[in-house]
Amino acid sequence: MHLQKKLVVINNSEKEESATILSDIGKFADIRYNEWDSGYVEALISENLIDPATVREEGNKLFFRPDDDLTYDELDSFLMRFYEPEPGMRDIPVDECVRRARKLGIDTRTDDSNEVLIV
């Protein structure tokens, strides 16, 4: 699927610092309209694949954190939300995503650590 390819490249670190924020992606202060990944983030937003618990908040600004490390819990959240076929039903809390990923054998951690998966 097209969206699966977008999930794979979301952590690439290329960016352009001088860009302005895209109004419909303006939900996140660190996603700018002419960055290579803005379309991918827009797809994640429209498909309801971003859990609010995985977003950093500073004051009244939200940060998607595309250049931060990806943790196991965050990956579980993306995958389990994507696994739900109906976008309107994807409001699944991170802890529930982790539980489902473990039940399906996707997440095979034996402890509750939330280590960095992708740097």
N, CA, C and O of each residue as an XYZ file, in Angstrom:
476
protein
N       0.836     -1.194      0.000
C       0.000      0.000      0.000
C       0.873      1.247      0.000
O       2.007      1.221      0.478
N       0.355      2.305     -0.523
C       1.071      3.570     -0.604
C       1.419      4.110      0.779
O       2.526      4.610      0.983
N       0.494      4.016      1.730
C       0.717      4.565      3.064
C       1.821      3.814      3.795
O       2.547      4.424      4.581
N       1.972      2.520      3.566
C       3.029      1.765      4.219
C       4.398      2.307      3.837
O       5.288      2.372      4.685
N       4.585      2.697      2.586
C       5.852      3.265      2.165
C       6.125      4.566      2.896
O       7.274      4.861      3.224
N       5.097      5.338      3.153
C       5.268      6.597      3.854
C       5.714      6.371      5.296
O       6.503      7.159      5.817
N       5.243      5.341      5.940
C       5.637      5.055      7.310
C       7.111      4.663      7.399
O       7.763      4.940      8.406
N       7.631      4.038      6.381
C       9.011      3.570      6.398
C      10.002      4.721      6.372
O      11.052      4.629      7.008
N       9.706      5.799      5.661
C      10.680      6.876      5.493
C      10.474      8.051      6.434
O      11.165      9.060      6.295
N       9.575      7.965      7.360
C       9.217      9.113      8.195
C      10.375      9.618      9.051
O      10.366     10.789      9.430
N      11.362      8.801      9.371
C      12.442      9.242     10.248
C      13.695      9.719      9.525
O      14.715      9.959     10.171
N      13.646      9.864      8.203
C      14.797     10.403      7.476
C      15.082     11.791      8.024
O      14.143     12.517      8.349
N      16.330     12.182      8.136
C      16.657     13.416      8.840
C      16.823     14.636      7.946
O      17.197     15.698      8.445
N      16.561     14.531      6.644
C      16.674     15.702      5.781
C      15.640     16.747      6.171
O      14.510     16.412      6.525
N      16.034     18.016      6.104
C      15.081     19.082      6.386
C      15.609     20.410      5.877
O      16.807     20.569      5.644
N      14.717     21.345      5.712
C      15.089     22.682      5.294
C      14.661     23.634      6.397
O      13.467     23.763      6.669
N      15.595     24.292      7.027
C      15.324     25.117      8.193
C      14.570     26.407      7.879
O      13.865     26.925      8.746
N      14.698     26.938      6.668
C      14.156     28.255      6.372
C      12.690     28.248      5.932
O      12.168     29.289      5.533
N      12.034     27.126      5.995
C      10.662     27.028      5.501
C       9.657     27.648      6.459
O       9.948     27.863      7.636
N       8.480     27.928      5.941
C       7.391     28.394      6.801
C       6.426     27.245      7.041
O       6.400     26.282      6.275
N       5.643     27.342      8.086
C       4.741     26.249      8.461
C       3.551     26.203      7.508
O       2.947     27.234      7.214
N       3.218     25.015      7.031
C       2.061     24.811      6.176
C       0.803     24.937      7.029
O       0.719     24.328      8.095
N      -0.165     25.712      6.579
C      -1.327     25.980      7.414
C      -2.096     24.716      7.787
O      -2.510     24.583      8.939
N      -2.303     23.781      6.855
C      -3.079     22.602      7.217
C      -2.237     21.561      7.955
O      -2.791     20.589      8.468
N      -0.929     21.734      8.023
C      -0.088     20.891      8.865
C       0.356     21.721     10.062
O       1.122     21.232     10.892
N      -0.098     22.945     10.169
C       0.270     23.842     11.243
C      -0.036     23.290     12.617
O       0.295     23.912     13.627
N      -0.660     22.133     12.666
C      -0.908     21.462     13.936
C       0.413     21.200     14.657
O       0.454     21.182     15.887
N       1.495     20.997     13.896
C       2.801     20.712     14.464
C       3.785     21.822     14.113
O       3.975     22.149     12.942
N       4.402     22.392     15.129
C       5.313     23.518     14.935
C       6.607     23.112     14.251
O       7.326     23.974     13.746
N       6.923     21.822     14.219
C       8.192     21.389     13.617
C       8.031     20.746     12.241
O       8.973     20.131     11.741
N       6.876     20.872     11.627
C       6.653     20.375     10.270
C       6.386     21.567      9.369
O       5.403     22.285      9.553
N       7.251     21.774      8.406
C       7.175     22.929      7.519
C       6.764     22.494      6.116
O       7.064     21.380      5.689
N       6.082     23.374      5.413
C       5.440     23.021      4.154
C       6.390     22.502      3.079
O       5.978     21.655      2.286
N       7.617     22.954      3.008
C       8.476     22.503      1.925
C       9.533     21.492      2.370
O      10.501     21.251      1.648
N       9.357     20.910      3.529
C      10.241     19.826      3.938
C       9.807     18.564      3.201
O       8.627     18.391      2.894
N      10.752     17.698      2.923
C      10.470     16.485      2.155
C       9.394     15.621      2.815
O       8.670     14.911      2.117
N       9.275     15.666      4.146
C       8.362     14.763      4.844
C       6.994     15.360      5.168
O       6.167     14.678      5.774
N       6.728     16.609      4.783
C       5.461     17.238      5.172
C       4.248     16.503      4.610
O       3.228     16.388      5.290
N       4.345     16.010      3.394
C       3.232     15.249      2.810
C       2.977     13.945      3.533
O       1.832     13.514      3.672
N       4.057     13.314      3.998
C       3.915     12.067      4.739
C       3.235     12.312      6.086
O       2.370     11.544      6.505
N       3.634     13.379      6.748
C       3.024     13.711      8.039
C       1.557     14.079      7.832
O       0.701     13.710      8.637
N       1.269     14.802      6.761
C      -0.124     15.142      6.441
C      -0.953     13.864      6.257
O      -2.099     13.799      6.701
N      -0.375     12.854      5.604
C      -1.079     11.577      5.428
C      -1.303     10.894      6.777
O      -2.374     10.336      7.018
N      -0.309     10.935      7.652
C      -0.462     10.345      8.985
C      -1.584     11.026      9.758
O      -2.362     10.368     10.449
N      -1.662     12.362      9.637
C      -2.722     13.114     10.308
C      -4.080     12.736      9.739
O      -5.002     12.427     10.494
N      -4.215     12.757      8.417
C      -5.515     12.493      7.799
C      -5.985     11.058      8.022
O      -7.187     10.796      8.028
N      -5.053     10.133      8.205
C      -5.413      8.740      8.457
C      -5.532      8.419      9.949
O      -5.753      7.267     10.319
N      -5.384      9.436     10.804
C      -5.502      9.277     12.263
C      -4.519      8.241     12.804
O      -4.886      7.377     13.601
N      -3.261      8.340     12.356
C      -2.233      7.401     12.792
C      -1.308      7.974     13.854
O      -0.407      7.278     14.323
N      -1.508      9.218     14.238
C      -0.659      9.844     15.245
C      -1.404      9.894     16.570
O      -2.445     10.541     16.685
N      -0.868      9.211     17.560
C      -1.453      9.229     18.895
C      -0.996     10.499     19.609
O       0.204     10.772     19.651
N      -1.913     11.279     20.170
C      -1.525     12.498     20.882
C      -0.497     12.255     21.986
O       0.274     13.157     22.315
N      -0.474     11.056     22.561
C       0.487     10.753     23.623
C       1.917     10.656     23.099
O       2.862     10.713     23.886
N       2.095     10.510     21.784
C       3.434     10.409     21.214
C       3.951     11.761     20.721
O       5.048     11.847     20.169
N       3.168     12.799     20.921
C       3.513     14.151     20.481
C       3.998     14.958     21.683
O       3.430     14.863     22.771
N       5.046     15.749     21.482
C       5.548     16.606     22.570
C       4.804     17.937     22.536
O       4.540     18.485     21.465
N       4.471     18.447     23.708
C       3.766     19.722     23.826
C       4.626     20.689     24.630
O       5.135     20.353     25.700
N       4.776     21.895     24.093
C       5.486     22.973     24.783
C       4.608     24.206     24.715
O       4.441     24.809     23.655
N       4.056     24.572     25.844
C       3.120     25.699     25.859
C       1.898     25.350     25.037
O       1.239     24.343     25.299
N       1.585     26.177     24.038
C       0.437     25.904     23.179
C       0.858     25.315     21.832
O       0.060     25.288     20.894
N       2.099     24.845     21.727
C       2.606     24.278     20.479
C       2.786     22.770     20.603
O       3.189     22.261     21.649
N       2.479     22.064     19.510
C       2.673     20.620     19.432
C       3.852     20.329     18.511
O       4.051     21.016     17.509
N       4.632     19.305     18.855
C       5.791     18.922     18.061
C       5.690     17.448     17.695
O       5.585     16.585     18.566
N       5.724     17.174     16.406
C       5.671     15.796     15.896
C       6.984     15.065     16.160
O       6.978     13.845     16.328
N       8.096     15.769     16.200
C       9.424     15.242     16.498
C       9.954     14.302     15.421
O      10.386     13.197     15.750
N       9.937     14.697     14.143
C      10.382     13.777     13.084
C      11.856     13.395     13.167
O      12.262     12.384     12.594
N      12.657     14.181     13.864
C      14.082     13.883     13.956
C      14.469     13.174     15.250
O      15.641     12.861     15.458
N      13.493     12.919     16.122
C      13.763     12.211     17.374
C      13.809     10.704     17.131
O      13.318     10.205     16.118
N      14.404     10.001     18.073
C      14.438      8.539     18.013
C      13.016      7.992     18.112
O      12.152      8.609     18.735
N      12.775      6.840     17.501
C      11.482      6.166     17.551
C      11.550      5.058     18.593
O      12.462      4.231     18.560
N      10.590      5.036     19.520
C      10.568      4.002     20.559
C       9.670      2.840     20.136
O       8.871      2.960     19.208
N       9.815      1.729     20.825
C       8.967      0.570     20.558
C       7.482      0.927     20.722
O       6.657      0.552     19.890
N       7.148      1.649     21.793
C       5.748      1.999     22.030
C       5.191      2.848     20.890
O       4.051      2.646     20.471
N       5.980      3.794     20.385
C       5.536      4.640     19.276
C       5.314      3.810     18.011
O       4.334      4.019     17.295
N       6.213      2.877     17.737
C       6.035      2.007     16.578
C       4.785      1.146     16.741
O       4.006      0.997     15.799
N       4.591      0.580     17.929
C       3.374     -0.194     18.194
C       2.133      0.655     17.937
O       1.152      0.175     17.370
N       2.182      1.917     18.354
C       1.044      2.815     18.152
C       0.756      3.013     16.670
O      -0.391      2.892     16.238
N       1.791      3.315     15.887
C       1.600      3.469     14.436
C       1.023      2.201     13.811
O       0.056      2.253     13.051
N       1.631      1.063     14.141
C       1.227     -0.189     13.508
C      -0.190     -0.613     13.876
O      -0.953     -1.027     13.004
N      -0.548     -0.517     15.141
C      -1.875     -0.951     15.563
C      -2.961      0.006     15.068
O      -4.069     -0.426     14.751
N      -2.650      1.290     15.003
C      -3.604      2.237     14.430
C      -3.776      1.954     12.936
O      -4.888      2.013     12.412
N      -2.663      1.646     12.253
C      -2.733      1.325     10.830
C      -3.486      0.012     10.602
O      -4.189     -0.135      9.603
N      -3.342     -0.923     11.510
C      -3.996     -2.225     11.430
C      -5.516     -2.090     11.497
O      -6.239     -2.921     10.946
N      -6.000     -1.050     12.167
C      -7.441     -0.774     12.253
C      -7.878     -0.185     10.910
O      -7.424      0.900     10.546
N      -8.757     -0.881     10.158
C      -9.101     -0.428      8.805
C      -9.889      0.881      8.739
O      -9.819      1.584      7.731
N     -10.621      1.216      9.769
C     -11.462      2.421      9.755
C     -10.759      3.564     10.493
O     -10.591      3.493     11.710
N     -10.340      4.634      9.766
C      -9.645      5.750     10.420
C     -10.392      6.336     11.619
O      -9.757      6.779     12.577
N     -11.711      6.347     11.584
C     -12.495      6.882     12.690
C     -12.418      6.042     13.954
O     -12.805      6.500     15.029
N     -11.926      4.825     13.834
C     -11.811      3.925     14.981
C     -10.368      3.816     15.479
O     -10.058      2.935     16.281
N      -9.496      4.690     15.019
C      -8.067      4.594     15.342
C      -7.648      5.374     16.580
O      -6.451      5.535     16.819
N      -8.573      5.850     17.353
C      -8.219      6.552     18.590
C      -7.922      5.523     19.683
O      -8.673      5.374     20.646
N      -6.823      4.833     19.504
C      -6.426      3.756     20.406
C      -5.247      4.250     21.242
O      -4.226      4.640     20.677
N      -5.359      4.243     22.576
C      -4.257      4.698     23.425
C      -2.995      3.846     23.227
O      -3.077      2.676     22.852
N      -1.847      4.444     23.481
C      -0.562      3.763     23.294
C      -0.517      2.446     24.055
O      -0.109      1.430     23.493
N      -0.929      2.439     25.331
C      -0.838      1.205     26.119
C      -1.693      0.087     25.517
O      -1.320     -1.084     25.588
N      -2.827      0.440     24.930
C      -3.673     -0.560     24.270
C      -3.012     -1.038     22.974
O      -3.108     -2.215     22.628
N      -2.348     -0.140     22.265
C      -1.613     -0.525     21.050
C      -0.501     -1.510     21.393
O      -0.294     -2.491     20.680
N       0.214     -1.247     22.488
C       1.282     -2.146     22.926
C       0.690     -3.511     23.280
O       1.239     -4.542     22.892
N      -0.420     -3.524     24.009
C      -1.068     -4.783     24.387
C      -1.458     -5.585     23.147
O      -1.217     -6.791     23.081
N      -2.066     -4.907     22.159
C      -2.486     -5.592     20.930
C      -1.288     -6.101     20.128
O      -1.318     -7.213     19.601
N      -0.238     -5.289     20.037
C       0.957     -5.696     19.287
C       1.596     -6.925     19.926
O       2.082     -7.811     19.222
N       1.598     -6.980     21.246
C       2.153     -8.144     21.933
C       1.277     -9.375     21.721
O       1.782    -10.478     21.511
N      -0.021     -9.180     21.777
C      -0.953    -10.291     21.583
C      -0.815    -10.878     20.174
O      -0.924    -12.090     19.993
N      -0.577    -10.022     19.185
C      -0.418    -10.478     17.801
C       0.993    -10.995     17.501
O       1.241    -11.520     16.416
N       1.913    -10.851     18.454
C       3.278    -11.310     18.255
C       4.148    -10.334     17.469
O       5.248    -10.687     17.045
N       3.663     -9.111     17.273
C       4.433     -8.080     16.579
C       5.494     -7.508     17.502
O       6.636     -7.300     17.091
N       5.121     -7.258     18.735
C       6.044     -6.751     19.755
C       6.395     -7.920     20.659
O       5.544     -8.434     21.385
N       7.642     -8.330     20.610
C       8.065     -9.515     21.369
C       8.895     -9.174     22.595
O       9.584    -10.036     23.140
N       8.832     -7.913     23.035
C       9.566     -7.551     24.259
C       9.043     -8.368     25.428
O       7.852     -8.668     25.506
N       9.933     -8.720     26.327
C       9.521     -9.505     27.499
C       9.399     -8.648     28.748
O       9.029     -9.149     29.810
N       9.709     -7.355     28.630
C       9.573     -6.467     29.775
C       8.808     -5.220     29.322
O       8.374     -5.136     28.173
N       8.649     -4.265     30.218
C       7.897     -3.054     29.907
C       8.802     -1.886     29.499
O       8.374     -0.732     29.519
N      10.041     -2.183     29.135
C      10.934     -1.097     28.725
C      10.439     -0.475     27.421
O       9.838     -1.146     26.582
N      10.698      0.782     27.277
C      10.310      1.507     26.055
C      11.580      2.040     25.408
O      11.777      3.250     25.289
N      12.426      1.124     24.997
C      13.713      1.464     24.443
C      13.583      2.126     23.074
O      12.547      2.042     22.413
N      14.651      2.774     22.677
C      14.720      3.372     21.349
C      14.854      2.248     20.339
O      15.682      1.351     20.497
N      14.046      2.302     19.316
C      14.060      1.293     18.270
C      14.876      1.762     17.070
O      15.730      1.030     16.570
N      14.612      2.986     16.610
C      15.312      3.561     15.452
C      15.910      4.873     15.876
O      15.215      5.742     16.402
N      17.195      5.019     15.651
C      17.899      6.259     16.000
C      18.005      7.124     14.776
O      18.563      8.219     14.841
